[in-house]
């Protein structure tokens, strides 16, 4: 008897008909003799609808109250799912994040899970019933509702799988696995049967939308196998597991991209110790994640500093940086929200030279200028103008032979 955590995304529970179909899939697992725990997202489009409501009241809603509002989406789906399971004669019980409890920190809208109490879940499983858990949400030690950010239901599922020591965490979505790149941009993209945690974490952080990066971090830390598959077919999907020799033979595994990027440049910054701290500490305190950073030292005692943030954080980051620039005596602050990030990822890059120069040659050959570069052992990322995103993805996918394998 295996313990399986199944997470279903918004498209899988888009309406009552879809919820009924998911209930049948859950029951199939129970009939095979497995214990099944279900984690659900809100119905497709529901979170956006709730955000729109909030923004009709205030363009920048209070983060605490916004979390209270957004958490209602999952409450609807878990209650309907429990009803569907009970209608079929199977015991089920729905759980909000506050009822388990899923304890988080206090970063509203971007909360991180600190602990999961498993007593009630284990009691429910022992009775032979199916726990149905609201993804995306938690509660602070002070009792405030929090949400985990976009894709947070994935993180909930993996955290629950870890807490229960599950055999596998199945992530059900509207695609049948993890692809070498976005098939909507590159029709020759292929499904990847097996990918390492490290590669998947890089791809998720670089824009691949199939899995949320924190869920992969959890899975890697506790070695919980992930199986990404479609809720609309019975075919096997893609497994995210520990790195093995087969994976190391692949030079580049995927070409992720992100158009959710913005660039900020502070010109003529005094070049002295402590300046970087003065710039980035207020940004960090606002829970804004900074990605790439480049510093260009001038001939005098001045420097230029350029970094990237997400589109969602761009306006707030610009306000913060303009205030800091005035304090430290920088000349000006400029922003560019029309950029994108294209990357190549692969564990095989560790033992091969010339990968970066090949990437740069491919982009240059298509007339694409590189604005910023970031590298690690298994990835290379380039910031480019957004209008060239699709061209760059197709060129890199073809250039590294991913269409041919």
VEXVEXKE-703547 format. One record per residue (C-alpha): x, y, z; residue in three letters. Coordinates in steps of 0.5 Angstrom, whole numbers, padded with zeros to 4 digits, always signed. Example, Ala and Ser with C-alpha at 12.3 -4.5 7.8 and 13.67 -1.06 7.14 Angstrom:
+0025-0009+0016ala+0027-0002+0014ser
# end
This chain:
+0000+0000+0000unk+0003+0007-0002unk+0002+0014+0000unk+0000+0018-0005unk-0001+0026-0005unk-0004+0028-0011unk-0005+0036-0013unk-0010+0038-0018unk-0009+0045-0021unk-0014+0050-0023unk-0016+0047-0030unk-0017+0040-0027unk-0022+0043-0022unk-0025+0049-0027unk-0032+0047-0026unk-0037+0041-0023unk-0036+0037-0028unk-0028+0037-0028unk-0029+0036-0020unk-0033+0030-0021unk-0028+0027-0026unk-0022+0028-0021unk-0026+0025-0016unk-0026+0019-0020unk-0019+0019-0021unk-0018+0019-0014unk-0022+0014-0013unk-0019+0009-0018unk-0012+0010-0013unk-0016+0008-0007unk-0019+0002-0011unk-0012+0000-0012unk-0011+0000-0005unk-0007+0006-0004unk-0008+0012+0001unk-0009+0018-0003unk-0009+0025+0000unk-0011+0031-0005unk-0009+0038-0005unk-0013+0043-0010unk-0012+0050-0013unk-0018+0054-0014unk-0022+0054-0020unk-0019+0056-0026unk-0019+0064-0027unk-0022+0065-0020unk-0016+0068-0016unk-0015+0073-0022unk-0023+0074-0021unk-0021+0076-0014unk-0015+0080-0015unk-0020+0084-0020unk-0025+0085-0014unk-0020+0087-0009unk-0017+0092-0014unk-0023+0095-0016unk-0023+0097-0008unk-0016+0099-0008unk-0010+0099-0013unk-0006+0097-0008unk-0010+0092-0003unk-0008+0091+0004unk-0003+0085+0004unk-0007+0082+0010unk-0014+0083+0007unk-0012+0081+0000unk-0010+0074+0003unk-0016+0073+0007unk-0020+0074+0000unk-0016+0070-0004unk-0016+0064+0000unk-0023+0063-0001unk-0022+0060-0008unk-0019+0054-0005unk-0025+0053+0000unk-0030+0052-0006unk-0026+0047-0009unk-0024+0043-0003unk-0031+0043-0001unk-0034+0041-0007unk-0029+0035-0008unk-0031+0032-0001unk-0038+0032-0003unk-0036+0029-0010unk-0032+0023-0006unk-0038+0022-0001unk-0043+0022-0006unk-0039+0016-0009unk-0039+0012-0002unk-0032+0014+0000unk-0030+0018+0006unk-0027+0025+0005unk-0026+0031+0010unk-0024+0038+0007unk-0018+0042+0011unk-0017+0049+0010unk-0009+0051+0011unk-0011+0054+0018unk-0015+0047+0020unk-0009+0042+0019unk-0005+0047+0021unk+0000+0049+0015unk+0004+0054+0019unk+0008+0060+0015unk+0012+0066+0016unk+0008+0073+0016unk+0010+0075+0009unk+0003+0076+0006unk+0002+0074-0001unk+0009+0070-0001unk+0009+0066+0005unk+0014+0061+0007unk+0011+0054+0010unk+0015+0053+0017unk+0011+0047+0019unk+0005+0042+0018unk+0002+0039+0024unk+0000+0032+0021unk-0004+0029+0027unk-0011+0030+0024unk-0009+0028+0017unk-0006+0022+0020unk-0013+0020+0024unk-0017+0021+0017unk-0012+0017+0013unk-0012+0011+0019unk-0020+0011+0018unk-0019+0010+0011unk-0022+0017+0009unk-0019+0022+0004unk-0016+0028+0006unk-0018+0034+0001unk-0013+0040+0003unk-0013+0047+0001unk-0007+0049-0003unk-0004+0056-0003unk-0006+0058+0004unk-0003+0057+0011unk-0004+0061+0018unk+0001+0065+0022unk+0003+0063+0029unk-0001+0070+0031unk-0007+0067+0027unk-0007+0071+0020unk-0009+0067+0014unk-0003+0068+0009unk-0002+0065+0002unk+0004+0062-0002unk+0004+0066-0008unk+0003+0064-0015unk+0004+0056-0016unk+0003+0056-0008unk-0001+0050-0009unk+0005+0046-0011unk+0009+0048-0005unk+0003+0046-0001unk+0003+0039-0004unk+0010+0037-0004unk+0010+0040+0004unk+0005+0035+0006unk+0008+0030+0002unk+0014+0031+0006unk+0011+0031+0013unk+0007+0025+0011unk+0013+0021+0008unk+0009+0020+0002unk+0012+0015-0003unk+0010+0020-0009unk+0007+0027-0010unk+0003+0027-0017unk+0002+0034-0020unk-0004+0034-0024unk-0005+0039-0029unk-0007+0041-0036unk-0001+0039-0040unk+0002+0031-0040unk+0009+0033-0037unk+0015+0037-0037unk+0017+0040-0044unk+0024+0042-0047unk+0021+0049-0048unk+0014+0052-0049unk+0010+0048-0054unk+0006+0054-0056unk+0012+0057-0058unk+0016+0051-0061unk+0012+0046-0064unk+0018+0041-0064unk+0019+0041-0056unk+0019+0034-0053unk+0016+0031-0047unk+0022+0030-0042unk+0021+0023-0039unk+0026+0024-0033unk+0029+0030-0030unk+0033+0032-0024unk+0031+0036-0019unk+0037+0041-0020unk+0035+0042-0027unk+0028+0043-0026unk+0029+0048-0020unk+0033+0052-0025unk+0028+0051-0030unk+0022+0053-0026unk+0026+0059-0023unk+0028+0061-0030unk+0020+0061-0033unk+0018+0054-0034unk+0011+0054-0031unk+0010+0047-0030unk+0012+0047-0023unk+0013+0052-0018unk+0021+0053-0015unk+0019+0052-0008unk+0016+0046-0009unk+0022+0043-0013unk+0026+0045-0007unk+0022+0042-0002unk+0022+0035-0006unk+0030+0036-0007unk+0031+0037+0000unk+0027+0031+0002unk+0028+0027-0004unk+0020+0026-0005unk+0019+0024-0013unk+0015+0028-0017unk+0011+0026-0022unk+0008+0031-0027unk+0002+0029-0031unk-0004+0031-0034unk-0011+0030-0031unk-0014+0029-0038unk-0011+0023-0040unk-0008+0016-0036unk-0001+0017-0040unk+0005+0017-0036unk+0008+0024-0035unk+0015+0027-0033unk+0019+0024-0027unk+0023+0029-0023unk+0028+0025-0019unk+0035+0025-0016unk+0040+0026-0022unk+0043+0019-0025unk+0048+0018-0031unk+0043+0018-0036unk+0041+0025-0035unk+0049+0027-0035unk+0049+0025-0042unk+0045+0030-0044unk+0048+0037-0045unk+0042+0042-0045unk+0035+0039-0043unk+0031+0045-0044unk+0030+0052-0046unk+0026+0056-0041unk+0024+0063-0042unk+0021+0069-0038unk+0017+0075-0040unk+0016+0077-0033unk+0022+0081-0032unk+0024+0089-0031unk+0031+0092-0031unk+0033+0098-0026unk+0039+0102-0027unk+0042+0107-0022unk+0047+0111-0025unk+0053+0114-0022unk+0053+0111-0016unk+0059+0113-0011unk+0063+0107-0011unk+0065+0106-0003unk+0063+0100+0002unk+0056+0100+0004unk+0053+0103-0002unk+0050+0096-0005unk+0047+0095+0002unk+0044+0101+0002unk+0041+0100-0004unk+0039+0093-0004unk+0037+0092+0004unk+0030+0096+0003unk+0029+0092-0003unk+0029+0086+0001unk+0025+0089+0007unk+0020+0090+0002unk+0020+0082+0000unk+0022+0084-0007unk+0027+0078-0010unk+0033+0081-0014unk+0035+0077-0020unk+0041+0079-0024unk+0046+0084-0022unk+0051+0088-0026unk+0056+0093-0023unk+0060+0097-0028unk+0066+0101-0025unk+0067+0108-0028unk+0074+0111-0029unk+0072+0116-0023unk+0070+0114-0016unk+0063+0112-0019unk+0059+0106-0021unk+0053+0104-0025unk+0049+0098-0022unk+0044+0095-0026unk+0039+0089-0023unk+0033+0085-0025unk+0026+0084-0021unk+0019+0081-0023unk+0014+0085-0027unk+0010+0085-0021unk+0015+0088-0017unk+0017+0093-0022unk+0014+0100-0020unk+0015+0099-0012unk+0022+0097-0013unk+0023+0104-0018unk+0020+0108-0012unk+0024+0105-0007unk+0031+0106-0011unk+0029+0113-0013unk+0029+0114-0006unk+0035+0111-0004unk+0039+0114-0010unk+0037+0121-0007unk+0040+0119-0001unk+0046+0116-0003unk+0047+0122-0009unk+0047+0118-0015unk+0045+0121-0021unk+0039+0118-0024unk+0035+0112-0024unk+0032+0109-0031unk+0028+0103-0032unk+0026+0098-0037unk+0020+0094-0037unk+0020+0091-0044unk+0025+0085-0043unk+0025+0078-0043unk+0030+0072-0040unk+0032+0066-0044unk+0036+0061-0041unk+0039+0054-0043unk+0039+0049-0037unk+0043+0042-0037unk+0047+0038-0032unk+0051+0036-0038unk+0054+0043-0038unk+0058+0042-0032unk+0063+0037-0036unk+0063+0041-0043unk+0066+0047-0045unk+0064+0052-0050unk+0057+0052-0049unk+0056+0059-0047unk+0060+0061-0053unk+0055+0057-0058unk+0049+0060-0054unk+0052+0067-0056unk+0053+0065-0063unk+0046+0063-0064unk+0043+0069-0061unk+0048+0074-0065unk+0046+0070-0071unk+0039+0072-0071unk+0041+0079-0069unk+0039+0079-0062unk+0043+0083-0057unk+0045+0081-0050unk+0043+0086-0045unk+0046+0082-0039unk+0048+0075-0037unk+0048+0070-0031unk+0051+0063-0031unk+0051+0057-0026unk+0054+0050-0027unk+0048+0048-0030unk+0045+0054-0033unk+0046+0060-0038unk+0041+0066-0038unk+0041+0072-0042unk+0037+0078-0042unk+0034+0081-0049unk+0029+0085-0051unk+0022+0082-0050unk+0020+0083-0058unk+0026+0077-0059unk+0023+0072-0054unk+0020+0067-0059unk+0025+0068-0064unk+0031+0067-0059unk+0027+0061-0056unk+0026+0057-0062unk+0033+0059-0065unk+0036+0056-0058unk+0032+0050-0058unk+0034+0048-0065unk+0041+0050-0064unk+0042+0045-0059unk+0039+0040-0062unk+0033+0039-0058unk+0028+0038-0063unk+0032+0032-0066unk+0033+0028-0060unk
# end
